[in-house]
Amino acid sequence: MNDKNNNLTRKELTETLANRLGYSQSNCALIVDTFLNSLKESMISGESIKLVHFGTFTVRNKAPRRGRNPRTGETITIKKRQAVSFRPSKQLREQVNI
């Protein structure tokens, strides 16, 4: 993983798959992109995604609420929207909290 910003990029994920599985990087890039696009399409259509022993991604409806512009102090209404949330599995939470 990149030490500079601690983000896992698609390229790094592709390289890791290629190194572990012995496939070409172009095939691994196709696998990664197909997987991520499948997740994205499911969430866009409002479906939850459960990855056993990893966690669940859900699309939640957020109601409109009152907020404040921090620059001007003006009170505004934040529109209703949808947000993606992630709930880690029990196994993942236990492994992270070792």
C-alpha positions in Angstrom: 0.0 0.0 0.0 1.1 3.5 -0.7 2.9 5.0 2.4 2.3 8.6 1.2 -1.5 8.8 1.8 -2.6 5.3 3.0 -5.2 5.0 0.2 -5.4 1.7 -1.7 -5.7 2.6 -5.4 -7.1 0.6 -8.2 -3.6 0.3 -9.6 -2.2 -1.1 -6.4 -5.1 -3.5 -6.1 -4.5 -4.7 -9.6 -0.8 -5.1 -9.0 -1.5 -7.1 -5.8 -3.9 -9.4 -7.6 -1.4 -9.9 -10.5 1.4 -10.8 -8.0 -0.7 -13.2 -6.0 -2.6 -14.9 -8.8 0.0 -14.8 -11.5 -2.4 -13.2 -14.1 -1.5 -10.3 -16.3 -2.1 -6.8 -14.9 -4.6 -6.1 -17.7 -6.7 -9.1 -16.8 -6.5 -8.2 -13.1 -7.5 -4.6 -14.0 -10.5 -6.0 -15.8 -11.4 -8.1 -12.7 -11.1 -5.1 -10.3 -13.1 -2.8 -12.6 -15.8 -5.4 -13.2 -16.1 -6.0 -9.4 -16.2 -2.3 -8.5 -18.7 -1.5 -11.3 -21.0 -4.3 -10.1 -20.9 -2.9 -6.6 -21.6 0.6 -7.9 -24.5 -0.5 -10.1 -26.1 -2.4 -7.2 -25.9 0.7 -4.9 -27.2 3.0 -7.6 -30.3 0.8 -7.9 -30.7 1.0 -4.1 -29.6 -2.6 -3.3 -27.6 -3.5 -0.2 -24.4 -5.5 -0.7 -23.3 -8.0 1.8 -19.8 -9.4 1.6 -19.7 -12.3 4.1 -16.9 -11.9 6.7 -16.2 -8.3 5.4 -19.3 -6.1 5.8 -22.4 -4.7 4.3 -22.8 -1.6 2.1 -26.3 0.0 2.2 -27.8 3.1 0.6 -29.6 5.2 3.2 -32.1 7.9 2.7 -31.2 11.0 4.6 -34.0 13.5 5.5 -33.6 17.2 4.9 -32.2 19.1 7.9 -31.2 22.5 9.0 -27.5 23.4 8.7 -25.2 26.4 8.9 -22.8 27.7 6.4 -19.5 27.9 8.4 -18.1 30.7 6.3 -21.1 33.1 6.6 -23.0 31.7 9.6 -26.1 31.7 7.5 -28.7 29.0 8.3 -29.5 26.8 5.3 -31.6 23.7 4.6 -29.7 20.7 3.5 -31.7 18.8 0.9 -32.8 15.2 1.3 -30.3 12.8 -0.2 -29.0 9.3 -0.3 -25.8 8.2 1.3 -23.8 5.0 1.2 -23.0 3.5 4.6 -20.7 0.6 5.5 -21.2 -1.7 8.5 -18.2 -4.0 9.0 -18.8 -7.7 9.9 -18.2 -9.0 13.4 -15.1 -10.8 12.1 -13.7 -7.7 10.5 -14.3 -5.6 13.6 -12.6 -8.2 15.8 -9.6 -8.3 13.5 -9.3 -4.5 13.3 -9.5 -4.2 17.1 -6.8 -6.7 18.0 
